C-alpha cells in the first residue's frame, strides 16, 4: 500500500496578474464549469421546490374545507393516498371529543408533511391561489421574481467576475504609475537641491579665492602704489560691499528656492492625497453602481412582468369589446335601415293622404258648384213656367249672370 502512494511536488506559488488568470480561465476545460452548473441547478431546484411547497401551504385551508372536491381532483392519480389520509383524519377528528392543540397534533403535522412531499399535486387542484389574500399573492409574485433574478445571477460565469477584477487591476496599475511619477519628481527636486548647493559652494570658493588675490595684490603693490592706498582701500571696500550684497542676494534666492521646494512638496502630497481620494471615490461609485444595477434590473423585471400581464388583460378586454361592438353595430345598422324605411313609408302615406284629401276637397268644391247650378236651373225652369216667374227668372238670371261675372273676376 505504501508503494502505491503518489508523490506530489508542490510548485512555488507565483503571483499571476488578472490578465493571466482571465486567459487561464478562458483556456480551462469545461469540467469545473460543469460542476458549477450542477451545483447551481441543485440550488435552483431547491428554491423552486420551496416555492411550490409554500403554494401548497397557502391552499391547505381550502383543502381542509373542500375534502370531496380534493378527492375528485386526485381521483385515479398517484396522489390519491393524500385524499385517503385527509378523509381518515377528518373521520378521526369527528370521533375525538377534545382535539390537542395544533403544535401537538401529530396527525395534522404528518398530514401536512405528506402534502408538502407531494407538492406536484397542485397541478391537479383548482386555482385556489386566487382566493388568497393580497399579501400572500404579492409574496408569491415576489418569490417568483426573486427566483428568476437568482437564476440569472447564478448562471453568470467566472469570466464575468474576472472582467471586473481586470478593470480593478487596471485602476491599481494606474495608481502605481502615478506613485512612480511622484517619486521621479521627488528625485528631480533632490538633484536640483544638490546642484544648487554645489553652485553655492563654488561661489563661496570663488569669493574666497578673489579675497586672497586681492590681499596678495595689496601686499605686492603696497610698496609701489602707496599713493593709491585710499583708492585701493575704497576699491576693496566696494568689492566687499558688492560681495556682501551678492551674498545677501544669493541668500534671498536660496530662501525663495527653499519656499518653492516646500510648496512643490506640498502640492505633490496634495496630488497624492487627491489621487488616493479619487481612487476611493471610484471604488465607492463602482460598488454603488453594482447595487443600483441589481436593484434596477429587479425593478425592470417586475415592471416588465406587470406590463405583460396588463397588456394581455387589455388585449382580452379589447377583443371582447370589439365582439360586443360588432354585434351592437349590426343591430344599430339594422335599426337605422328599419327607421329609414319606416320614415319613407310614413312620408309616402302622408303624401298619399294629402293627395287624397286635396282630391276630395276639389271634388267637393266642384260638386257644390254643380249642385248650385242645378238648383238655379230648376228654379229658373219653375219661374219660366209662370209669367211672374219669367220676370223673376229674368231678374234671377241677371243676378246670376252678375254673380257669375263677379266669380269669374275673382
C-alpha positions in Angstrom: 0.0 0.0 0.0 2.8 2.4 0.8 4.5 1.8 -2.6 1.3 2.8 -4.4 1.2 6.2 -2.8 1.7 9.1 -5.2 4.4 11.6 -4.5 3.2 15.1 -5.4 5.5 18.1 -5.8 4.1 21.4 -4.8 5.4 24.2 -7.0 6.3 27.6 -5.6 3.4 30.0 -5.7 3.6 32.5 -8.5 1.6 35.7 -8.3 -0.4 36.0 -11.5 -2.0 39.1 -12.9 -5.7 39.3 -13.6 -4.9 39.1 -17.3 -3.1 35.8 -16.8 -6.0 34.5 -14.7 -8.6 35.7 -17.2 -6.7 33.9 -20.1 -6.3 30.7 -18.0 -10.0 30.6 -17.1 -10.9 31.0 -20.8 -8.5 28.2 -21.6 -9.5 25.7 -18.9 -11.7 22.8 -19.9 -15.4 22.7 -19.1 -15.2 20.2 -16.1 -15.2 23.0 -13.4 -17.9 24.8 -15.3 -19.9 21.5 -15.4 -19.6 21.1 -11.6 -20.6 24.6 -11.0 -23.6 24.3 -13.3 -24.6 21.1 -11.4 -24.4 23.0 -8.1 -26.3 25.9 -9.5 -29.1 23.7 -10.8 -29.3 21.9 -7.5 -29.7 25.2 -5.6 -32.3 26.5 -8.1 -34.2 23.2 -7.8 -34.3 23.5 -4.0 -35.6 27.1 -4.3 -38.2 26.0 -6.8 -39.4 23.2 -4.6 -39.6 25.6 -1.6 -41.8 28.0 -3.6 -44.1 25.2 -4.6 -44.3 23.9 -1.1 -45.2 27.4 0.0 -48.0 27.4 -2.5 -49.3 24.1 -1.1 -49.1 25.6 2.4 -51.2 28.6 1.4 -54.0 26.5 0.0 -54.1 24.0 2.9 -57.2 25.7 4.5 -59.1 25.3 1.2 -58.1 21.6 1.0 -59.4 21.0 4.6 -62.6 22.9 3.7 -63.3 21.0 0.5 -62.3 17.4 1.0 -64.8 16.0 -1.6 -63.5 18.3 -4.3 -60.0 17.4 -3.3 -60.7 13.7 -3.7 -62.4 14.2 -7.0 -59.4 16.1 -8.3 -56.9 13.5 -7.2 -59.0 10.5 -8.3 -57.1 7.9 -10.3 -53.8 9.6 -9.9 -50.7 8.8 -7.9 -51.7 11.4 -5.3 -54.9 9.6 -4.3 -53.4 8.4 -1.0 -53.3 12.0 0.1 -57.1 12.2 -0.2 -57.4 8.9 1.7 -55.2 10.3 4.5 -57.3 13.5 4.7 -60.6 11.5 4.9 -59.1 9.4 7.7 -58.0 12.4 9.6 -61.5 14.1 9.3 -63.2 10.8 10.4 -60.9 10.6 13.5 -61.5 14.3 14.2 -65.2 13.7 14.4 -64.8 10.8 16.8 -62.4 12.6 19.1 -64.1 14.7 21.8 -61.2 17.0 22.5 -58.5 17.6 19.9 -55.0 18.6 21.0 -53.5 22.0 20.1 -52.0 22.3 16.5 -48.4 22.2 17.6 -49.1 18.8 19.4 -51.4 17.3 16.9 -49.1 14.8 15.2 -51.8 13.6 12.8 -52.1 17.1 11.3 -48.3 17.5 11.2 -47.9 14.2 9.5 -50.7 15.0 7.0 -49.2 18.4 6.2 -45.8 16.8 5.7 -47.4 14.4 3.3 -49.0 17.2 1.3 -45.6 19.1 1.2 -43.8 16.0 -0.1 -46.4 15.6 -2.8 -46.3 19.3 -3.8 -46.7 18.4 -7.5 -50.4 17.6 -7.0 -51.1 21.4 -7.1 -51.3 21.0 -10.9 -54.4 18.8 -10.5 -56.2 21.1 -8.0 -58.4 24.1 -8.7 -56.9 27.6 -8.8 -57.2 28.2 -5.0 -54.3 30.6 -5.1 -56.6 33.2 -6.4 -58.6 33.1 -3.1 -55.5 34.0 -1.1 -55.1 37.5 0.4 -53.3 40.3 -1.5 -50.3 39.9 0.8 -49.9 36.2 0.0 -50.2 36.9 -3.7 -47.7 39.7 -3.5 -45.3 37.4 -1.6 -45.6 34.6 -4.3 -45.0 37.1 -7.1 -42.0 38.5 -5.2 -40.6 34.9 -4.7 -41.1 34.2 -8.4 -39.3 37.4 -9.4 -36.5 36.6 -6.8 -36.2 33.1 -8.3 -35.8 34.5 -11.8 -33.2 37.0 -10.6 -31.3 34.3 -8.7 -31.4 32.1 -11.8 -29.8 34.9 -13.9 -27.2 35.8 -11.2 -26.2 32.1 -10.5 -25.7 31.4 -14.2 -23.2 34.1 -14.6 -19.7 32.6 -15.4 -16.4 33.3 -13.7 -15.3 35.2 -16.8 -17.7 38.0 -16.0 -16.3 38.3 -12.5 -12.8 38.2 -13.7 -13.6 41.1 -16.1 -14.5 43.2 -13.1 -11.2 42.1 -11.4 -9.4 43.0 -14.5 -10.8 46.5 -14.5 -9.9 47.0 -10.8 -6.3 45.8 -11.6 -6.0 48.4 -14.3 -7.0 51.1 -11.8 -4.4 49.7 -9.4 -1.7 49.8 -12.1 -2.7 53.4 -12.9 -2.3 54.3 -9.3 1.1 52.7 -9.1 2.1 54.7 -12.2 1.1 57.9 -10.5 3.2 56.9 -7.4 6.2 56.2 -9.7 5.8 59.7 -11.3 5.7 61.3 -7.8 8.9 59.5 -6.8 10.6 60.6 -10.0 9.6 64.2 -9.4 11.0 64.0 -5.8 14.3 62.6 -7.2 14.5 65.5 -9.6 13.9 68.0 -6.8 16.6 66.3 -4.8 19.0 66.6 -7.6 18.2 70.2 -8.2 18.8 70.9 -4.5 22.2 69.1 -4.6 23.2 71.1 -7.7 22.2 74.3 -6.0 24.3 73.5 -3.0 27.3 72.8 -5.3 26.8 76.1 -7.1 26.7 77.9 -3.7 29.9 76.2 -2.6 31.6 77.1 -5.9 30.6 80.7 -5.4 32.0 80.7 -1.9 35.3 79.2 -3.1 35.4 81.9 -5.9 34.8 84.7 -3.4 37.5 83.3 -1.0 39.9 83.0 -3.9 39.1 86.5 -5.0 39.7 87.8 -1.5 43.1 86.1 -1.4 44.1 87.5 -4.7 43.2 91.0 -3.6 45.2 90.6 -0.4 48.1 89.3 -2.4 48.0 92.2 -4.8 47.5 94.6 -1.9 50.7 93.3 -0.3 52.5 93.1 -3.6 51.6 96.6 -4.7 51.9 98.2 -1.2 55.3 99.5 -1.9 54.7 100.7 -5.4 51.3 102.3 -5.0 51.3 104.0 -1.6 49.6 106.9 -3.1 46.7 104.8 -4.2 46.2 103.2 -0.8 43.0 105.1 -0.3 41.8 104.3 -3.7 42.7 100.7 -3.2 41.0 100.7 0.2 37.9 102.2 -1.3 38.1 99.7 -4.2 38.4 96.8 -1.7 35.6 98.2 0.4 33.4 98.5 -2.7 34.3 95.0 -3.7 33.4 93.7 -0.2 30.2 95.6 -0.3 29.3 94.1 -3.6 30.3 90.7 -2.4 28.1 91.1 0.7 25.2 92.3 -1.5 25.7 89.4 -3.8 25.9 87.1 -0.9 22.7 88.6 0.5 21.1 88.2 -2.9 22.1 84.6 -3.1 20.7 84.0 0.4 17.4 85.5 -0.6 17.4 83.4 -3.8 18.1 80.4 -1.6 15.2 81.2 0.6 12.9 81.5 -2.4 14.1 78.2 -3.8 13.5 76.6 -0.4 10.0 78.1 -0.3 9.3 76.8 -3.9 10.7 73.4 -2.9 8.4 73.2 0.1 5.4 74.4 -1.9 6.2 71.8 -4.6 6.4 69.1 -2.0 3.0 70.2 -0.5 1.5 70.2 -4.0 2.8 66.8 -4.7 1.5 65.5 -1.4 -1.9 67.1 -2.1 -1.9 65.5 -5.5 -1.1 62.1 -4.0 -3.9 62.6 -1.5 -6.4 63.7 -4.2 -5.4 60.6 -6.3 -6.0 58.4 -3.3 -9.3 60.1 -2.6 -10.3 59.7 -6.3 -9.4 56.0 -6.1 -11.6 55.5 -3.1 -14.4 57.5 -4.7 -14.2 55.4 -7.8 -14.3 52.2 -5.7 -17.4 53.5 -3.9 -19.0 54.6 -7.1 -18.3 51.1 -8.6 -20.0 49.4 -5.6 -23.0 51.8 -5.7 -23.3 51.2 -9.4 -23.3 47.5 -8.9 -26.0 47.8 -6.2 -28.0 50.2 -8.4 -27.7 47.9 -11.4 -29.0 44.9 -9.3 -31.9 47.0 -8.0 -32.8 48.5 -11.4 -32.7 45.0 -13.0 -35.1 43.7 -10.3 -37.4 46.7 -10.7 -37.4 46.5 -14.5 -38.2 42.8 -14.5 -41.1 43.4 -12.1 -42.3 46.2 -14.3 -41.9 44.1 -17.5 -43.9 41.2 -16.0 -46.6 43.6 -14.8 -46.8 45.3 -18.2 -47.0 41.9 -19.9 -49.9 40.8 -17.7 -51.6 44.2 -18.1 -51.2 44.0 -21.9 -52.7 40.5 -22.0 -55.7 41.6 -19.9 -56.2 44.8 -22.0 -56.0 42.7 -25.2 -58.6 40.2 -24.0 -60.9 43.1 -22.9 -60.4 44.8 -26.3 -61.3 41.6 -28.2 -64.4 41.2 -26.0 -65.3 44.8 -26.6 -64.8 44.5 -30.4 -67.0 41.4 -30.5 -69.7 43.3 -28.5 -69.2 46.4 -30.7 -69.6 44.3 -33.9 -72.9 42.9 -32.5 -74.1 46.3 -31.4 -73.1 47.9 -34.7 -75.0 45.2 -36.7 -78.1 45.8 -34.5 -77.7 49.6 -34.9 -77.4 49.3 -38.7 -80.5 47.1 -38.8 -82.4 49.7 -36.7 -81.2 52.5 -38.9 -82.4 50.7 -42.0 -85.8 49.9 -40.4 -86.2 53.5 -39.2 -85.4 54.9 -42.6 -87.8 52.5 -44.3 -90.5 53.4 -41.7 -89.9 57.1 -42.3 -90.1 56.7 -46.0 -93.3 54.6 -45.7 -94.8 57.2 -43.3 -93.9 60.0 -45.7 -95.5 58.3 -48.6 -98.6 57.6 -46.6 -98.8 61.3 -45.6 -98.3 62.4 -49.3 -100.9 59.9 -50.4 -103.3 61.2 -47.7 -102.6 64.8 -48.7 -103.3 64.0 -52.3 -106.5 62.1 -51.5 -107.7 64.9 -49.2 -106.9 67.5 -51.8 -108.7 65.5 -54.5 -111.7 65.1 -52.2 -111.8 68.8 -51.5 -111.6 69.6 -55.2 -114.4 67.2 -56.0 -116.5 68.6 -53.1 -115.9 72.1 -54.4 -117.0 71.3 -58.0 -119.9 69.2 -56.6 -121.1 72.2 -54.6 -120.8 74.4 -57.7 -122.7 71.8 -59.8 -125.4 71.5 -57.2 -125.8 75.3 -57.0 -126.1 75.5 -60.8 -128.6 72.6 -60.8 -130.7 74.2 -58.2 -130.5 77.6 -60.0 -131.5 75.9 -63.3 -134.5 74.1 -61.7 -135.5 77.3 -60.1 -135.3 79.2 -63.4 -137.4 76.5 -65.1 -140.1 76.8 -62.4 -140.1 80.6 -62.7 -140.2 80.4 -66.5 -143.4 78.5 -66.4 -145.3 81.3 -64.6 -145.5 85.0 -66.0 -144.3 86.3 -62.8 -141.7 83.7 -62.8 -140.4 84.8 -66.2 -139.7 88.3 -64.8 -138.3 86.9 -61.7 -136.4 84.4 -63.8 -135.0 87.1 -66.0 -134.1 89.1 -62.9 -132.7 86.0 -61.4 -130.7 85.3 -64.5 -129.5 88.8 -64.4 -128.4 88.5 -60.8 -126.9 85.0 -61.5 -125.1 86.5 -64.5 -123.8 89.3 -62.4 -122.7 86.9 -59.7 -121.1 84.6 -62.3 -119.2 87.6 -63.7 -118.1 88.5 -60.2 -117.0 85.0 -59.6 -115.1 84.9 -62.9 -113.4 88.2 -62.0 -112.4 86.7 -58.6 
